[in-house]
Amino acid sequence: MNNESYRLHWSAVIISFFSSLKHLIVPILFGFIFGTTRDTTLFGSMYFYIILFLMGFSLLHSTLYWLTFRYEWFEGELRVKEGVFVKKKRYIRLERVQSVDLTSGIIQRLFALVSVKIETAGGGNEPEVHLIAVSKEEGRNIRNYLLQKENTANTTDMSLQLGETEEIEVEKANRWFLTKKELLIASMTSSGIGIVLSAVIALFPQIEQFFSITIFDEFIEYFTGTSFVIVFLYSLFIVAIAWLISIVLTVIKYGNFSVEKVGNELTITRGVLEKRQLTLQTDRVTAVRVVRNIFRQPFGYSAVYVESKGGGTNEEQRSTVLFPLIRHRDINKELDNFLTGYTINDVLVRAPKRAFLRFQLRVLLLPLLVFGVIMYLFPAVIYFAGVFVLLSILGYLQYRDAAIALNNNLVTLTYRTLSKNIILIRKNKVQSGELVSSPIQRYRSLTTIQLSVLSSLFGKTFSVVDLDYKTGLSLLAWLSHSKKE
C-alpha cells in the first residue's frame, strides 16, 4: 500500500496565475474598446489600479492553491485535497476513469512538465481532476496506470504498478499523421473564420486609437469615387485579416497532429505552442461524426470527430477530433484501422419529394419577411435580393442530404445545416430513439428522427427532419430488436 502524499511542481504557481488572467480579459477589453480615446481613460487611473489589484490577488491565490494542493494513491483510489477558502476532497475510483489528457503548454515545456486532466463518468464539462504541473515521466505513468484499470483494480501498490506499466509489451501500433500540406489545407478551409471575423469586426474600429485612418481614407479615395467601393474594400480587408488569423490559429491548434492505436487505446497528439496528448479507449466511443464544410466538400475533404464518454473539448462541441482533414474516400479505410465497425453507408433512404417545400420554407420564409420590412424602409436593398437564390440552393442541399441508412449493427444519419454531417452510431450505443411529428408533418406523413448517445455529462442528440414516417417506424423496429450485441 502506498499512502505517500504528492505536491505539484512549484511552477504550478505561475501556470495557475496565467490561467486566472483569462478571467480578466473581459474587463480589460471592455476598458480598451469602450473606455479609451486618445485623451481619456475609463474611470481615469482608478481603472488601472483595479486591474493591478486583481492581478495581485490572482497571484496570491495561485500561491496558496499550490501550497494546499495534495494528491495520493490509496487502495485503487486517487485522492485529491485542494482549496484555499473552501476545502475539497475528491476520491476517484479507477473504474470511473474515462480518459486521460496530457497537455504541455509553454510554461510546462520550460520545466519539462505536463498537465494531466482526468475525465470520469459524470464529470461534466470540466475534468474531474487536473494536475497542472507534474513531470513527464510521472504524467505518463499516471496515464498508463489509470487506463489499465482492468489489470490493476486489485492492486494496492501504486508505486509498483507505475514501474510495471512501462515494461508491458504492447502490440504493433497503427499510426496516422496530418501532413504539412494537409495542415495548410485544413487551415485555409477552416470554418473557424466566422468566430475570428466576429472578433475582428468588434476590434477593428479601435485601430484609430493607434493609427490614423485618414491615410487609408485618402489612399482609397484617390482610386475610387464611390462610397460603395470604399465599403467593399473595407469589408474585404477585414475578411482577409480574419482569414489569416484563422489560418494561424488552426496551425497552432492542429500542428504535429497524429493518432496512434495500441490495443483498444487511441492516443491523439496535437499542438504547436501547447502540446496535447489525449488517450481514449475505443469501447468508450459512442458515435462518429463526419463533417464536410462548404469550403472542403468541393475538394473532397472532410473532418472526423468522435463522441465519447469523456475526453471532449468545449471548442469542439464536447467532441474529440480524430482526423482534422482527410480525403472523404479514405475515411472508411482509416476508420477500419482505428475504430472497427464504423463504415459510411452510401445506400441511403432520403427525404421524400413531398418534403422539399418544407425545406425551402424553412430557409426562406423568415428572411423574406425581414427583407420585405427593410426594403419598405430602404428601397435600395433590392440590389441584395440575389441572396435568396443562395438560400434556396441551401434549402435544396438540406433536402438532398436528409437521409438515413440501417445496417445490421450500425445506423447512419446524414443532415445539413450549413456543413454536411454524417453520423455513425452502433446499435448498442444508442441511448434512446424518438420520432417527433408536428401537426403539419403528420398531415404530410413526415417525421423527425432523433437519436441520443452518451457524450460527456449531458449526452448528445442527432436529428434528421422531414423523413417519411414509415422510415421512422423502421428505425424504431430496428432499435427494438436485439439492441445489445
ChimeraX attribute file (.defattr): number of C-alpha atoms within 10 A of each C-alpha:
attribute: neighborCount
match mode: 1-to-1
recipient: residues
	/A:1	13
	/A:2	14
	/A:3	15
	/A:4	11
	/A:5	14
	/A:6	13
	/A:7	16
	/A:8	18
	/A:9	16
	/A:10	13
	/A:11	19
	/A:12	24
	/A:13	23
	/A:14	16
	/A:15	18
	/A:16	19
	/A:17	20
	/A:18	16
	/A:19	12
	/A:20	17
	/A:21	14
	/A:22	9
	/A:23	10
	/A:24	14
	/A:25	11
	/A:26	11
	/A:27	12
	/A:28	14
	/A:29	12
	/A:30	13
	/A:31	16
	/A:32	16
	/A:33	17
	/A:34	11
	/A:35	15
	/A:36	16
	/A:37	14
	/A:38	8
	/A:39	6
	/A:40	10
	/A:41	16
	/A:42	15
	/A:43	11
	/A:44	11
	/A:45	10
	/A:46	11
	/A:47	15
	/A:48	14
	/A:49	11
	/A:50	11
	/A:51	14
	/A:52	12
	/A:53	11
	/A:54	14
	/A:55	17
	/A:56	13
	/A:57	13
	/A:58	20
	/A:59	19
	/A:60	13
	/A:61	19
	/A:62	21
	/A:63	19
	/A:64	16
	/A:65	18
	/A:66	22
	/A:67	17
	/A:68	14
	/A:69	19
	/A:70	19
	/A:71	21
	/A:72	17
	/A:73	21
	/A:74	18
	/A:75	16
	/A:76	22
	/A:77	18
	/A:78	17
	/A:79	18
	/A:80	20
	/A:81	15
	/A:82	18
	/A:83	16
	/A:84	15
	/A:85	9
	/A:86	6
	/A:87	10
	/A:88	11
	/A:89	12
	/A:90	14
	/A:91	17
	/A:92	18
	/A:93	17
	/A:94	20
	/A:95	17
	/A:96	14
	/A:97	20
	/A:98	23
	/A:99	25
	/A:100	29
	/A:101	24
	/A:102	24
	/A:103	24
	/A:104	23
	/A:105	18
	/A:106	14
	/A:107	18
	/A:108	24
	/A:109	15
	/A:110	10
	/A:111	14
	/A:112	14
	/A:113	25
	/A:114	27
	/A:115	24
	/A:116	28
	/A:117	22
	/A:118	25
	/A:119	25
	/A:120	25
	/A:121	16
	/A:122	16
	/A:123	18
	/A:124	14
	/A:125	16
	/A:126	18
	/A:127	17
	/A:128	17
	/A:129	20
	/A:130	16
	/A:131	20
	/A:132	23
	/A:133	26
	/A:134	23
	/A:135	17
	/A:136	20
	/A:137	14
	/A:138	14
	/A:139	22
	/A:140	18
	/A:141	19
	/A:142	18
	/A:143	22
	/A:144	18
	/A:145	23
	/A:146	25
	/A:147	20
	/A:148	15
	/A:149	17
	/A:150	11
	/A:151	11
	/A:152	18
	/A:153	16
	/A:154	10
	/A:155	13
	/A:156	17
	/A:157	16
	/A:158	23
	/A:159	15
	/A:160	12
	/A:161	18
	/A:162	19
	/A:163	12
	/A:164	13
	/A:165	17
	/A:166	13
	/A:167	8
	/A:168	8
	/A:169	7
	/A:170	8
	/A:171	9
	/A:172	9
	/A:173	13
	/A:174	14
	/A:175	16
	/A:176	16
	/A:177	13
	/A:178	20
	/A:179	14
	/A:180	13
	/A:181	9
	/A:182	16
	/A:183	20
	/A:184	18
	/A:185	15
	/A:186	24
	/A:187	27
	/A:188	20
	/A:189	21
	/A:190	21
	/A:191	17
	/A:192	17
	/A:193	23
	/A:194	14
	/A:195	11
	/A:196	19
	/A:197	19
	/A:198	13
	/A:199	12
	/A:200	16
	/A:201	14
	/A:202	11
	/A:203	13
	/A:204	12
	/A:205	11
	/A:206	15
	/A:207	11
	/A:208	12
	/A:209	14
	/A:210	9
	/A:211	10
	/A:212	10
	/A:213	13
	/A:214	10
	/A:215	9
	/A:216	12
	/A:217	11
	/A:218	11
	/A:219	11
	/A:220	17
	/A:221	13
	/A:222	9
	/A:223	10
	/A:224	12
	/A:225	10
	/A:226	10
	/A:227	11
	/A:228	10
	/A:229	14
	/A:230	16
	/A:231	11
	/A:232	11
	/A:233	13
	/A:234	14
	/A:235	12
	/A:236	12
	/A:237	12
	/A:238	16
	/A:239	19
	/A:240	14
	/A:241	16
	/A:242	21
	/A:243	22
	/A:244	15
	/A:245	18
	/A:246	23
	/A:247	22
	/A:248	13
	/A:249	17
	/A:250	22
	/A:251	21
	/A:252	17
	/A:253	18
	/A:254	23
	/A:255	22
	/A:256	18
	/A:257	24
	/A:258	20
	/A:259	22
	/A:260	17
	/A:261	22
	/A:262	15
	/A:263	14
	/A:264	12
	/A:265	19
	/A:266	21
	/A:267	18
	/A:268	23
	/A:269	22
	/A:270	20
	/A:271	20
	/A:272	16
	/A:273	15
	/A:274	17
	/A:275	23
	/A:276	22
	/A:277	21
	/A:278	22
	/A:279	22
	/A:280	23
	/A:281	19
	/A:282	17
	/A:283	12
	/A:284	20
	/A:285	21
	/A:286	24
	/A:287	23
	/A:288	26
	/A:289	22
	/A:290	22
	/A:291	23
	/A:292	22
	/A:293	20
	/A:294	15
	/A:295	16
	/A:296	23
	/A:297	16
	/A:298	9
	/A:299	10
	/A:300	12
	/A:301	23
	/A:302	25
	/A:303	21
	/A:304	23
	/A:305	19
	/A:306	24
	/A:307	26
	/A:308	26
	/A:309	27
	/A:310	30
	/A:311	27
	/A:312	24
	/A:313	14
	/A:314	10
	/A:315	8
	/A:316	10
	/A:317	10
	/A:318	22
	/A:319	24
	/A:320	25
	/A:321	21
	/A:322	25
	/A:323	24
	/A:324	22
	/A:325	25
	/A:326	19
	/A:327	15
	/A:328	19
	/A:329	11
	/A:330	11
	/A:331	20
	/A:332	16
	/A:333	13
	/A:334	18
	/A:335	18
	/A:336	12
	/A:337	14
	/A:338	23
	/A:339	19
	/A:340	12
	/A:341	15
	/A:342	23
	/A:343	20
	/A:344	20
	/A:345	17
	/A:346	9
	/A:347	12
	/A:348	15
	/A:349	15
	/A:350	18
	/A:351	24
	/A:352	17
	/A:353	11
	/A:354	13
	/A:355	18
	/A:356	16
	/A:357	12
	/A:358	16
	/A:359	20
	/A:360	19
	/A:361	14
	/A:362	13
	/A:363	18
	/A:364	18
	/A:365	11
	/A:366	11
	/A:367	14
	/A:368	14
	/A:369	11
	/A:370	10
	/A:371	18
	/A:372	15
	/A:373	11
	/A:374	14
	/A:375	16
	/A:376	11
	/A:377	10
	/A:378	11
	/A:379	11
	/A:380	10
	/A:381	13
	/A:382	13
	/A:383	9
	/A:384	10
	/A:385	12
	/A:386	9
	/A:387	10
	/A:388	15
	/A:389	11
	/A:390	12
	/A:391	16
	/A:392	17
	/A:393	13
	/A:394	19
	/A:395	24
	/A:396	16
	/A:397	19
	/A:398	24
	/A:399	25
	/A:400	18
	/A:401	21
	/A:402	25
	/A:403	24
	/A:404	25
	/A:405	19
	/A:406	18
	/A:407	13
	/A:408	8
	/A:409	18
	/A:410	19
	/A:411	24
	/A:412	23
	/A:413	26
	/A:414	24
	/A:415	22
	/A:416	20
	/A:417	12
	/A:418	13
	/A:419	17
	/A:420	19
	/A:421	22
	/A:422	22
	/A:423	22
	/A:424	23
	/A:425	24
	/A:426	22
	/A:427	22
	/A:428	15
	/A:429	20
	/A:430	20
	/A:431	14
	/A:432	13
	/A:433	18
	/A:434	16
	/A:435	18
	/A:436	16
	/A:437	18
	/A:438	11
	/A:439	9
	/A:440	11
	/A:441	19
	/A:442	12
	/A:443	9
	/A:444	15
	/A:445	17
	/A:446	26
	/A:447	25
	/A:448	18
	/A:449	25
	/A:450	17
	/A:451	18
	/A:452	19
	/A:453	24
	/A:454	21
	/A:455	25
	/A:456	25
	/A:457	16
	/A:458	12
	/A:459	15
	/A:460	18
	/A:461	15
	/A:462	15
	/A:463	19
	/A:464	20
	/A:465	23
	/A:466	27
	/A:467	25
	/A:468	23
	/A:469	22
	/A:470	12
	/A:471	19
	/A:472	22
	/A:473	15
	/A:474	12
	/A:475	19
	/A:476	16
	/A:477	10
	/A:478	17
	/A:479	19
	/A:480	12
	/A:481	9
	/A:482	10
	/A:483	13
	/A:484	12
	/A:485	8
